[in-house]
């Protein structure tokens, strides 16, 4: 069941950025009256409709992840954690408990291959749910508590990295007249995490601290997460922003209209290679050519500590070509899907690309900012 609200004339709130029409939301939560139901913001309909979807089974959680009812590295991880909590409920009393838990984990693991937060969260739940020292009731309660903790930690990490990134923006503001111009790609906002966001967290922190800031928002084809989601978020918060076509980013950099680029990431190697929404690599190249700092904001849950070469080893999701061929939009208060391309033309839909560490100025994490190399990352995360 979905609650549907047509979004019109939403008010702004300058102190809490994760607001919808004056009400604070996270992107995922337990239904207050029934903790066997997970509720999410269904992002497919934004910015035109605000829908709350209820998830009651592992299979429904898997569909929500795969079909991008939710998306973004941190939120994918949190949703998977809640999905495994639902698995603990469905496996209760099952004659083959561990087999059922493994089945549910496999379903979730096969939804989105690139974001490392997915397997990170599932593996934590598997370790708990296969602990033979706990009975089924204890597993359910502790699995629920773990899912909540993963969500809470994601929100806190994003808040903290925002405070660290604030210093970068403040330094630029102190060195120039006029607004600080930030360019970002895709949506690494609170909709991509549980709260606050990664790339947007320093932006919101700067705005809340009275800094004059403007954001160039890449539209981010083919699903337009920038034009739909980032622009909606920034508008809700009152942050000045301008949507641009993806291939205009290099132009505004050449014209000295960008002071800093901040993006998110779905997986970053401990050597500093960054996998993010397709097109990020091109932004990094343009930033390098124009001597513009290129930062990547991420909670530590988005690090992959098992691989060294992001270009060779990070799996790149290839999604259905229909996302390239078709586009959704609002027509006469109704969301319509239209075809853009010739009927017989094939399309390929790579969801991510990898930006090598040499193009990354620094990584903004909840523990601070470091260079994008193994020595600096391990110094910040020695464990």
Buried (B, 14 or more C-beta within 10 A) or exposed (E): EEEEEEBEEBEEBEEEBBBBBEEEBBBBBBBEEEEBBBBBBBBBBBBBBBBBBBBBBBBBBBBBBBEBBBBBBBBBBBBBBBBBBBBBBBBEEEEEBEEBBBBBBEBBBEBBBBBBBBBBBBBBBBEBBBEEEBEBEEBBEBBBEBBBEBBBBBBBBBBBBBBBBBBBBBEBBEEEEEBBBBBBBBBBBBBBBBBBBBBBBBBBBBBBEEBEBBBBBBBBBBBBBBBBBBBBBBBBBEBEBBBBEBEBBBEBBEEEBBBBBBBBBBBBBBBBBBBBBBBBBBBBBBBBEBEBBBBBBBBBBBBBEEBEEBBEBBEBBEBEBEBBBBBBEBEEEEEEEEEEEEEEEEBEBEBBBBBBBEBBBBBBBBBBBBBBBBEBBBEBBEE
